[in-house]
Amino acid sequence: MRAQRGAFPDGRTGWLTHLTDGRIEVRSAGSAPAGQINPVAVEAMAGVGVDITAQRPKVRTADAVEASDAVIAVISQSRRPSGDQSGSVVSVMQR
């Protein structure tokens, strides 16, 4: 789940889907998604043989969170308190 869109979330979703060979459903959503998938991510993932062109930005919903077995939240440093430059924080919630 994320608040804003960058190239990395699109790429992470593509990698996880690719690495699990479709054995798990990967959902990616945020509170303020962009209107389109990041073209930088599309190009980067195509360069390693992963097609993410079918992905579409989605709004995070309570229903999607409830339907998930695990939720991984990535909080970028730009969304954290001022002065905290330690990078992204990853939080995992599993039922």
Beta strands, then each sheet from edge to edge (+ up, - down):
strand 1: 70-75
strand 2: 89-94
sheet 1: 1+ 2-
end
